[in-house]
């Protein structure tokens, strides 16, 4: 039976793309012994090492959605993420797919992905923390994370140090504040519909007004 795992990186980021990745195997036991786990639990160097092994041995794919595509998405972010999972499944055409659910209702997320995939025969296993539970989803998380990290590095060459791109990262917020003060608008790599952007613009506006008093 052909099996795939699907996971994404960057869903909650305020800067840069979201990457949804998948890996296809015939038997999940093929992944035994590699030391796979959720990408967040691995060092960057270990992720890179495992990434090269994974993409070298198995069929993988990555769906990259830019900040603009995310801003222009129809519907909720959860539905948009489900559509990206579905696109990965369409590319890999597995008989069974393991998903890291991005909805509070894991079963609902799986049902949505199956419907959007247009493949009625695919068996879906949708669970929270699937990247911890299933090696194949852990492998997909590594492909997604390394792919996104490389894209963030490319953006850093263009814009300077933007940090990880997440709202919780002080480097990311400092970059946004400095850029908006200097240019007057968010950078093209920003998700302008994110609340974080509104909050940074408001802070910058208040600081600018205070210059007059």
ChimeraX attribute file (.defattr): number of C-alpha atoms within 10 A of each C-alpha:
attribute: neighborCount
match mode: 1-to-1
recipient: residues
	/A:1	10
	/A:2	14
	/A:3	20
	/A:4	29
	/A:5	32
	/A:6	33
	/A:7	32
	/A:8	28
	/A:9	24
	/A:10	20
	/A:11	19
	/A:12	15
	/A:13	21
	/A:14	26
	/A:15	29
	/A:16	28
	/A:17	27
	/A:18	28
	/A:19	27
	/A:20	31
	/A:21	29
	/A:22	31
	/A:23	28
	/A:24	25
	/A:25	20
	/A:26	13
	/A:27	12
	/A:28	16
	/A:29	10
	/A:30	13
	/A:31	16
	/A:32	10
	/A:33	7
	/A:34	12
	/A:35	12
	/A:36	24
	/A:37	21
	/A:38	23
	/A:39	24
	/A:40	14
	/A:41	11
	/A:42	15
	/A:43	10
	/A:44	15
	/A:45	10
	/A:46	14
	/A:47	23
	/A:48	18
	/A:49	13
	/A:50	21
	/A:51	20
	/A:52	12
	/A:53	12
	/A:54	19
	/A:55	14
	/A:56	10
	/A:57	10
	/A:58	14
	/A:59	13
	/A:60	22
	/A:61	21
	/A:62	24
	/A:63	18
	/A:64	19
	/A:65	19
	/A:66	17
	/A:67	21
	/A:68	16
	/A:69	14
	/A:70	21
	/A:71	14
	/A:72	12
	/A:73	13
	/A:74	10
	/A:75	8
	/A:76	10
	/A:77	16
	/A:78	16
	/A:79	18
	/A:80	18
	/A:81	24
	/A:82	26
	/A:83	19
	/A:84	26
	/A:85	32
	/A:86	23
	/A:87	22
	/A:88	26
	/A:89	29
	/A:90	14
	/A:91	14
	/A:92	21
	/A:93	17
	/A:94	24
	/A:95	17
	/A:96	18
	/A:97	27
	/A:98	25
	/A:99	30
	/A:100	27
	/A:101	27
	/A:102	22
	/A:103	18
	/A:104	11
	/A:105	12
	/A:106	17
	/A:107	16
	/A:108	14
	/A:109	25
	/A:110	26
	/A:111	15
	/A:112	17
	/A:113	26
	/A:114	22
	/A:115	14
	/A:116	19
	/A:117	21
	/A:118	13
	/A:119	16
	/A:120	9
	/A:121	10
	/A:122	16
	/A:123	15
	/A:124	19
	/A:125	18
	/A:126	23
	/A:127	21
	/A:128	16
	/A:129	15
	/A:130	22
	/A:131	27
	/A:132	17
	/A:133	14
	/A:134	19
	/A:135	23
	/A:136	33
	/A:137	30
	/A:138	27
	/A:139	33
	/A:140	34
	/A:141	33
	/A:142	32
	/A:143	32
	/A:144	27
	/A:145	27
	/A:146	22
	/A:147	21
	/A:148	23
	/A:149	21
	/A:150	11
	/A:151	16
	/A:152	21
	/A:153	17
	/A:154	13
	/A:155	16
	/A:156	14
	/A:157	10
	/A:158	10
	/A:159	14
	/A:160	11
	/A:161	16
	/A:162	24
	/A:163	18
	/A:164	21
	/A:165	25
	/A:166	19
	/A:167	18
	/A:168	13
	/A:169	13
	/A:170	14
	/A:171	16
	/A:172	19
	/A:173	21
	/A:174	14
	/A:175	18
	/A:176	25
	/A:177	20
	/A:178	14
	/A:179	15
	/A:180	17
	/A:181	18
	/A:182	10
	/A:183	9
	/A:184	13
	/A:185	15
	/A:186	21
	/A:187	15
	/A:188	13
	/A:189	18
	/A:190	22
	/A:191	24
	/A:192	20
	/A:193	14
	/A:194	16
	/A:195	12
	/A:196	19
	/A:197	22
	/A:198	13
	/A:199	12
	/A:200	19
	/A:201	19
	/A:202	12
	/A:203	14
	/A:204	18
	/A:205	14
	/A:206	11
	/A:207	12
	/A:208	12
	/A:209	10
	/A:210	9
	/A:211	7
	/A:212	6
	/A:213	5
